[in-house]
Amino acid sequence: MAQSDALSRALDRYREVLADMATPELASDPEQLAKLGRELSDLEPIAKLAERLNEMRSEAADLRGMIESESGELAEMAEMELEEIEPRIQAAEREMEELLIPKDPEDSRNAILEIRAGTGGDEAALFAGDLFEIYQKYAQQKGWQVEVMDLSEGTAGGFKEITVAVKGPSVFGAMKFEGGTHRVQRVPATESQGRIHTSAATVAVLPEAEAVDVELRNQDLRIDVYRSSGPGGQSVNTTDSAVRITHIPTGLVVSIQDEKSQHKNRDKALRVLRSRLYQLEREKADAERAAMRKDMVGSGDRSGKIRTYNWPQGRVTDHRLEGDDKNHALGGVLDGNLEPIIRALQIQDRAARMEAAIE
């Protein structure tokens, strides 16, 4: 009954979205149109599978009627066809169960990644740079676009912090599993005695918010402009192009100086601020379910160690996974081959959602 109700609600919403997208008024609202488009892409597979299931069930009912009313060769043929169609119906029903598992509605969004060097000084900044390169390569494999929003370079290379926007189909649904503390164990280039050091970097993954999601009122914003400075005092701009935006009600501060244009830096800062505020709202909405979800991957909690990159052993260990999914070859991960890890985490997440839906 629960699945029947869920299917009925999904089909009702599918028809509503189709009707909304057909209204002339929506043509002048590209952001709302994009939002409905993402929802439609989630609902369409359910609607198409429901149609296919109804056709197969109707065909099976006709075959059963034929078996009861006919005899001889005709009845035998109907029995053979029924034996073929029943496993297909069962497979489609299992597929429908998976499609109706509650999804994170943000999975289809673009994402903003904030990578920061943690403990370990210069080595941590170098590792933050390694993480950025891994994500760049992974995005390239997926056909996603990576846009650098802001960065602060480390004194020996890498980044003290770097903020990037990643655009493409279902980016957040994959990248949200990267949120947390990443630890590296290796011999730094500056280590003369060959001792292994442990350093860390944190990754925050935010669903990129749109203007329709978060209202930014002018009276709630304090916008300061100043001269941006490059690493080591180089590339200092002669105009006030850097932008710092403070959201007065929450105290959130976003500073962007990557572009030479003040206007572009302001737009980027607003995008980051909007996404951080949106994440705050998500966390508030999820607070009552925090106990159930505290061990669930992709929560955005950066205090927990999620993965260790061990150079001497040539191994990457994801501490949220078990068995064969837990360890992966370091070389493959450095080449951006994150898909096996992320896929295992998605399967684990789906199983947890299925269990929660049954309860």
N, C-alpha and C positions, 0 to 999 in steps of 0.2 A: 504493500500500500504506500509506504514511504517513497519508493522509487517511482510509482505511478504518479504521486503528487508532485514530486520533483520534476518529472518529465512534463507534466501538464503545465507547471509554472514556467519551465524553460521555453515551451512552445508558445505559450501566451506572450512571454516577453519577446520572443523572436518576431512574432507578428507585430507587436507594438513598435519594435525598433525599425522594422521594414516600413511601417506606416509613417513613423517620424522622419525617416530619411527621405521619404517621398514628398515631404512638405516643401513648398517653394521657399519658405522663410529660412530653412536650414542652409540654403545656398550662400547666404550672406554671413554665416557663422562657421568658418572653417574649423575652429577648435572643437565646437560641439559635434560637427560632422565627423571629425577624426575620432572623437571619443565614442560615438555611436558605431563607427566603422569597426573599431576594435572589439566592441561588444558583439557586433554581428558576426565577426570572424570566430568568436568563441561559441556562439549559438548555432551557427549554420551547420557544423558537423552533426550536432544533435538532431536538428530538424531533418537533415537528409537521411540519417540513420533511422530515425523514427518512420519516415516514409518507406524506406526499404524493408524495415521490419514488418510494417503493416501489410505490404505486398506479399511478403513471404508467408506470413501467418494466414492471410486470406487464401493463398495458393494451397497451403497445407490443409486448411479447413475444407476446401473443394476436393482435395485428394481423399480425405477421410470420408467425405460424403460419397465419393465415387466407389470407394472400397465397400461401403455398407450397401450401396444400391446396385452395384454391378457384380458380375461373377466372371470366372474364367480368365482369359488373357487380359482383358481390360482391367480387372481388379488387380491382377499381378503387376501390371505396368504401373498402376497407381501406387501400389505398395513400394515398388522400387524407387519411384520418384519421391515418395514420402521419406524413405530412408535416406535419400540424398539431401533433402531440404532441411530435415530436423536438426542435423549438426550445424548447418549454416545459421539457423535461427538461434540455437544455443550460443554460438560464437558471437553473433550480433548482440544478443542480450548481455553477454559478458562485457562487450565493448561499450554498450550503453551504460552499464554500471560504472565503468571507469570515467566515461564522459560526464556523468552526473555527480561525480565526486566534487564537493565544493572546492573551487579554485581560488587562489589569491587573485582578486580582480586586477591587481597591478601587474601581473606577469607579462602582459602584452606591451607594457610601456618601455620607453627608452630609460636609460639609467645614468646617474651621475656617480662617479667613483672618486673617492677622496683617499689617496694613498699617503700615509705619513710615516716617516722614519720614527722608530721607537727607541728602545734602549740599544746602545751599541755605538753611538757616535757616528764617525765617518762610515763605518762598515754598515750601519743601519741605513744610512742614506743611499749607499751603493745597492743594498738589497731592495730598497724601495724602487730604485731604478730598474732592477731586475724584474720586479713584479709588474711594473709598467710595461716593460718590453714583452713579458709573457702575455699580458692582456691585449697588447697591440697585435701580436701574432695570432692570438685566438680570434680576435675580432676580424682580422683579415681572412682567416679560414671560414668564418661564418658569413662573410660579406657585409659586415657591419662597418659603420663609419665612426672614427674616433676623433673627437675635437678637444684639443687642450684648452681648458678654461683658465687655468692659472697654475703657476709653478714657482717653487723656490729651490734653486739648485744647492746641492751639498758642496762643501769646500773641496772635497776630493773626488767629486763626481756624484752621479745619482741625484736624488732629490730629498730635501728636507720634507717637502710635501708637494703633491701635484694633484690637481683636480681636473678630471676629464669627463666629457659627456660621450656616451656610447649610444649610437642610433641604429635601429634595425628592428626586424621582427622579433618580438618576445625576448628582448635583451634582458630586462629585469628578471624574467622567469629563470634565466640561467645564471646571471651574474650575482643575484642576491645571495647565492651560496658562498661567495667570496668574502662576505662581510665577517670580520673578526681579526684576530691576531695571527700573523704568519711569522714563524720562527725559522731562522737559518743557522746552520752549524757548518762552519768552514774555517779554513786558515786564511786570514786577511792578507792582502798583498803586502801590507806594512809589517806583518808579523815575522820577525827575523828568526825566531826559534821554532817555527813550525807548529805552534800551539793552536788548537781548534778554539775558536771563539763562538759564542752564541749571541746573536743579535735578533732584533724583531722589527717588524713594521706592521702598522694597522691599516685595514681597508674598511671604509664605510661605503655601503652601496645604497643609494637612494633612488626610488622611482622618480623619474623626472616629472614634475608637476606642470600643469598647464594653467593658463590664466583662469580658466573656468573652474579649476579646483581650489585655488587659494586667492582670495581678494587681498591685494596689497593697497591699503589706503595711504595716500600721501601724508596725512597727519601722523601716521604710525612710523614713518621712515625718516631717518636722519642721514643725509647723503653728504659725504665729505670727499673732496678731490685733492690730490696732492701729486707731487712728482714721483714717478716710478723710478726705481733703481735696479740696475742689473747686477749679476753676480760680481763680487769683488770690486764694486764701484764702477764697472763698465756699463756701457749702453744706457747711461742716465738720460732720461728724456728732459728736454728743455721746456716742456709744457706740462700743465697739471692734468695728465691723462689718467692717472691711477684713481680708482674709485673705491671708497669704503662706505657700505650701507649698513646702518644699524636699525634693526627692527625693535623699536622702543618697547612695545608690550612684552616681548620675550627676552630682550637683551641679545638676541642673535646678531653676530657681526660677520659680514662677508666682505673681503677685500680682493679686488681683481686689478692686476696691472699688466696682464699679458699682451694686450693690444696697445697700439700707439694712439688709437682713437678713444677719447673719453666716452663717446656714445656707445661704442662696442663694449668697452669694459663695464659700463653701466648695465647694458642688456644682459651680459653674462652674469654679473653679480645678482641681478634680479632673478635669473633662472635658478642659480644656486640657492638663493634665499628662499624662493618659492618651494623648492624641493625639500629643503630642510624643514620648513614650516609644515609642509604636507606630511613629512615623516613624523613630526611631533604629533600631528593629529592622528596618524595611524597608530602610533604607540599608545595614545590615550584610549583610542577605541578598542585596542587589544588588551588593555590593562586587566580587565575582568577575566580574560582567558590566559593570563600570564603563567599561572601555575601549570596549565595543561601544555603550554607551548614553550616552556623555558628550555627544554632540551631539543626543541625543533630547530633544524638548520635554517639559516637565512633570517634569523631574528634581528640582525644588525647589531647584536651585542658585541662590542669590540674588546671586552675584557677577557674573553675566553680564547685560549689557544686552539686554533682549528687545524693548523697544518704545519708540519716541520719539513724543511728542505735540507737534507743531510748530504753535503758535498762529498765527504770522504767515502761514504757508503753508496753514493750515486742513487739515492732513494728519496722519494717524496712520500710522506706519510700523512694521510688525512685522518685525524683523530676522531672523526664522527662516523667513520665507516668501519666495517669488520671484514674479516676473511680476505678473499682475493681482491676485493675492492679497496682495501686499506692502503696498500703500498703500490707505488708507480715509479717507473724509471725517471730519474732526474732529467736526463737528456731530452726525453720526449716532452716533459712539462716545460722545460726552458724553450723548446721550439713552439710552444703554444698549444700543445696537445692536451688541453684540459677536458675535452669532451668525455672521456671515460669516467673521470672523477665527478664531473657535474651531472652526467647521466645517472650515475649510481646514487648521488644525493637526491636527484629528482624522483627516482624510484622509491627511495626511502621516505621522502616527503609525501609522495602519493599514497604509500601504504599507511602512513600516519593519518592522513586526511580521511582515507577510507575507513579506518578503525574509528576515528572520531565521528564520522557520519553514521556508522552503524550504532554507536552508543547513543 
